[in-house]
Structures are given as C-alpha cells and as structure tokens.
Amino acid sequence: MAGEDRVQVAFISDVHSNLEALEAVLDEVGKLKVFCCGDIVGYGASPNEVVRILRRIGATCVLGNHDQASLDGDVGDFNPRAAMAAIWTSKHLSDESRKFLGSLPREVSTDIGGKRVYMTHGSPDDTMWEYVLPSTHSDLFDYYLQKVGADAMALGHTHQAFEWRSEDGRLVFNPGSVGQPRSGDIRASFAILSVESGDFMLEARQVEYDVERAAKKILESGLPPSLATQLLSGR
C-alpha cells in the first residue's frame, strides 16, 4: 500500500516561553513525535508551562543558549533585553523545570525512518551560539553533514526557517521559531519532516495563535515591554 512506509515527525524550535504559540502548534501536530531544537525558555512569560507540556508529550529536545543562561545566570553574551529576560526566567523557573533543562544534551543524533538525523541549536561547530543561514553557511553544509555522520540536520537559533538540499538528497533545515518569529509573519512556525522510501520531504508550516494574549502576559509580568511589541510585529 502506497505511503505505508512513511515516517512523519514534527520539528519545532525557539519556543521561548510562549505557551499560546506552543499549544497552537501542538494542536496542528497532533500525535506526531516532536523534536525541539532548543531555546525552550527565555523572552516569554510562561517558562514553566512550556517545559511542563514538552515533558508531558515526551519531546526530544536539545539545550539552547537561552536555556543555559536561565540555568546558570551567565548573560555576558546577551544584549540588555535578552539578558533581562534570561534573569527574569531564571528567577521564575521551578525546580522541575530546572531539572528538565539541566538534563538536556547540546546535540542529538537519532534514526528517523532509517535515516540518520542530527539536531542541535546552533551548529555542529558551536552548538549554542553560531547563527546558521544558507546565505552565509551553504558552503559548509556538506562538511557539517559529514562531520556528524547524518543524512539530515535540524538547526534552530536564527528564528528563520530554511531548507537546503544536496544533490544526493541530504537535508539541512531550520523549522523557524514557535514563540518569537522574526520573519515579519507573526504566526508560529514549525516543520513536518517525512521519510518515505529513503527520501526526505519537509513541509514548512505556520499557524495562527493568540498573540495578543501572549503579549499581554509579557507586559503584565515585568519583562521588557519591547518583547511584547516584537510578538505583535513578527520582527
């Protein structure tokens, strides 16, 4: 029967404590296995609620730079607004959330439909901080895939969705940001990865969510007001 060998999973990234956006994405994803490319917390007003949901659904996650800063309080590499948000998040994290975030690896390599898929927040060379975009890094993608021994690679950090393919069908992609889009589109972004007959198919998706509620919670929380404005503009 056609399609019965298809394996389908969901990739998300940069949730940034945005509960409303995460819930909307998961409603779209349904029962698919979820992989998260890091930055679960930071910026938004609902860090513990977001962590609780990802724990409950058994999402496979890696550690992002905002997650790490919320754990150790080291904000020396952040701009002032991001630093304030990380410090706020650190003060509000529950013990359970800290335990979960502290248990996360910086990179994951797993089998999906007989293909090796690697996931990290930044890049294989700098898992926490490197910003990877096709416009600056496409010449390195073959090197990255060979370095980690993968057929596909999922990255986060930039909040910009992209898809790159090699001539032999290998894949590098970013699912975009669930909780703080920066593309000018205020909808939450995610991606559905399918593997069928040894081939990758990637569907970039966006979904509307209650952005006004998420922004209001930021304003009421004591976080920098500009973080609420950013959600409403998508930039």
C-alpha positions in Angstrom: 0.0 0.0 0.0 1.5 3.4 -1.0 2.7 5.5 1.8 2.6 2.8 4.5 6.4 3.0 5.0 6.3 6.8 5.6 7.6 8.0 8.9 6.5 11.5 9.9 7.7 13.7 12.8 7.4 17.3 13.8 10.3 19.8 14.4 10.0 22.9 16.4 12.5 25.4 17.8 12.8 28.6 19.8 9.6 28.3 21.8 10.8 31.0 24.1 8.2 30.5 26.9 5.3 31.3 24.6 2.6 29.0 25.8 -0.1 30.2 23.4 2.1 29.6 20.4 3.2 26.2 21.5 -0.3 25.0 22.2 -1.4 26.1 18.7 1.5 24.3 17.1 0.9 21.1 19.0 -2.8 21.2 18.0 -1.6 21.1 14.4 1.0 18.5 15.0 -1.5 16.1 16.7 0.2 12.8 17.9 3.4 13.2 15.9 6.7 12.7 17.7 8.1 16.2 18.5 11.7 17.3 18.3 12.8 20.7 19.6 16.0 22.5 18.5 16.4 24.4 21.7 15.6 27.7 23.4 12.5 26.4 25.1 12.6 29.3 27.6 13.6 33.0 27.6 11.7 36.1 26.3 8.2 34.9 27.1 6.1 34.8 30.3 5.3 31.1 30.6 8.5 29.2 31.0 7.3 26.5 33.4 4.1 25.9 31.5 6.0 25.3 28.3 8.5 23.0 29.9 5.7 21.0 31.5 4.0 20.5 28.2 7.2 19.4 26.4 7.9 17.0 29.2 4.4 15.6 29.1 4.4 14.8 25.4 7.9 13.3 25.6 9.5 15.7 23.2 13.2 15.2 22.3 14.9 18.5 23.0 18.4 20.0 22.9 19.7 22.8 25.0 19.7 26.4 23.6 21.7 29.4 24.7 18.7 31.0 26.4 18.0 27.7 28.3 21.6 27.6 29.5 21.6 31.3 30.6 18.4 30.7 32.5 20.1 27.9 34.4 23.5 29.5 35.2 22.7 33.2 35.1 25.6 33.9 32.7 24.2 36.6 30.4 27.5 38.2 29.4 27.0 37.4 25.7 23.4 38.7 25.6 22.1 42.1 24.6 20.5 44.0 27.5 16.9 43.0 26.7 17.8 39.3 26.3 19.8 39.5 29.5 16.9 40.9 31.4 14.6 38.2 30.1 17.1 35.4 31.0 17.5 36.8 34.5 13.7 37.0 34.9 13.3 33.5 33.6 16.0 32.2 36.0 14.1 33.7 38.9 10.8 32.1 37.9 11.9 28.6 36.9 10.5 25.8 39.1 12.8 23.1 40.4 11.2 20.7 38.0 11.9 23.0 35.0 15.5 23.4 36.1 15.9 19.7 36.4 14.5 19.2 32.9 16.5 21.9 31.2 19.7 20.8 33.0 19.3 17.3 31.7 19.2 18.3 28.1 22.1 17.5 25.7 23.6 20.0 23.4 23.1 17.7 20.4 21.1 14.7 19.4 21.6 12.1 16.7 18.7 9.7 16.0 17.2 7.4 13.4 14.0 8.5 11.7 12.7 6.2 9.0 16.1 4.5 8.5 17.8 7.9 8.1 20.3 9.5 10.5 19.1 12.9 11.7 21.2 15.2 13.7 19.8 18.1 15.8 21.4 21.0 17.7 20.6 24.6 18.4 23.5 26.5 16.7 25.8 24.4 14.5 28.0 21.3 14.9 30.9 23.6 15.4 29.2 25.8 18.0 26.1 24.1 19.3 24.9 27.1 21.3 25.8 30.3 19.6 26.5 30.0 15.8 23.9 31.6 13.6 23.5 29.4 10.5 21.7 30.6 7.4 22.1 29.4 3.7 23.3 32.9 2.7 26.3 32.6 5.0 26.8 28.8 5.5 25.7 26.8 2.5 29.3 26.0 1.6 29.6 24.3 5.0 26.5 22.1 4.9 28.2 19.2 3.2 31.0 19.5 5.8 28.5 19.6 8.7 26.6 16.5 7.5 29.9 14.6 7.0 31.2 15.7 10.4 28.2 14.4 12.3 27.6 11.4 10.0 24.0 12.4 9.3 21.6 12.3 6.3 19.7 15.4 7.6 20.4 18.1 10.1 17.9 20.3 12.1 19.1 23.6 13.5 17.5 26.5 15.4 18.7 29.8 17.0 18.2 32.1 14.0 14.4 32.2 14.2 14.5 32.0 10.4 13.1 28.9 8.6 15.0 27.5 5.7 15.5 24.3 3.7 18.7 23.2 1.9 19.3 20.0 -0.1 22.4 18.5 -1.5 22.5 16.9 -4.9 22.2 13.5 -3.4 19.1 14.4 -1.3 20.6 15.1 2.1 18.9 17.9 4.0 19.7 20.8 6.3 16.8 22.8 7.7 15.5 25.2 10.4 11.9 24.9 11.4 11.7 28.6 12.3 10.5 29.9 15.7 7.4 28.8 17.5 7.4 31.6 20.1 9.2 34.6 18.6 9.0 34.8 14.8 11.4 37.3 13.2 10.3 36.9 9.6 7.6 39.5 9.6 4.9 36.8 9.9 3.5 36.7 13.4 2.3 33.1 13.1 4.1 30.3 15.0 6.5 28.4 12.7 7.3 24.7 12.7 8.1 21.9 10.2 6.8 18.4 9.4 9.6 16.0 8.3 8.6 12.9 6.4 10.8 10.0 5.3 9.4 7.7 2.7 11.3 5.2 0.5 14.5 6.7 1.8 13.6 10.3 0.7 13.1 13.3 2.8 10.1 15.6 2.5 9.9 18.8 4.5 6.8 20.9 4.9 7.3 24.3 6.5 4.2 25.3 8.4 2.8 28.4 10.2 -0.2 28.6 12.5 -2.1 31.5 14.0 -2.3 31.8 17.8 -3.5 34.2 20.4 -0.6 36.6 20.1 -2.4 39.3 21.9 -2.7 37.2 25.0 0.9 36.2 24.8 1.9 39.8 24.5 -0.3 40.9 27.4 1.2 38.3 29.7 4.7 39.7 28.9 3.5 43.2 29.7 2.0 42.1 33.0 5.0 40.0 34.0 7.6 42.8 34.3 9.6 41.6 31.3 10.8 44.3 28.8 7.7 45.7 27.0 9.5 45.6 23.7 9.3 41.8 23.8 5.5 42.1 23.6 5.8 44.6 20.7 8.1 42.2 18.9 5.5 39.4 19.0 2.9 41.7 17.5 5.2 42.7 14.6 6.9 39.4 14.0 10.3 41.1 13.8 
